C-alpha cells in the first residue's frame, strides 16, 4: 500500500469517527469528535510529508 493511500484511509476514518462523536453528543461525544478531528488533521499532514528514500549500502 502506498503512503498516500494510508493517509487517505486515516483521514477517512477520522471523518467517520468525528461524525459518530457529533451524533453521540455530551462529554463522550466531544472526546470522540476530537479524536476524529485529530485523525483527519494527522492524515492530511501526512499527505504533505516528504517521502524518505534510502539508497542501498555500497558493499564494495
N, C-alpha and C positions, 0 to 999 in steps of 0.2 A: 504494500500500500504506500502511495506517495505521501510526502509530508503535507502537501496542500489538502489532500483528501482527509487526512486526520484532523486538520484544523477545521474543515467544514463540518465534520461529524461532531466535534466538540462544541462548536458554535450552535449547531442544530439541536443537540441535546440540551444545551443551555436555554434555548428558546422554549423547548417543551417543559423543562423544569420550572422556568420562570412563569409560564402560563399556569402550571399546576399551583405554584405559590400564590399567584394572583387570585385564583378561584378559592383556595383554602381560606385566605384572609387571617386576620388576627396576628398574634406574635409568631406562630408557627409559619403562617403564610409569608410573613415578612422575611423570616430566615430562609425559607425555601426560595423565595423570589430573589433575594440577594445572592444565594448560591448559584442560581441560574444565570443571573446577570454577570457574575464573576466568570462563569464558563464562557459566556458569549464574548466578553472582553478578552479573555485569555486566548480563545480560539481565533479572534480577529488579529490580535497582536502576533500570534504565531504565524499567521499568513505573511506578515511583513518581515519576519526574521530572516536574515540571510542564511543560506544553506552552507554548512561547513563541509568542504570536500577534502578528504585526506588523500595524499599521494602515497603510492606503495613505497615501502622502505627500500633503499638501494642496498642490495646484498652483494656488493662487489668490491 
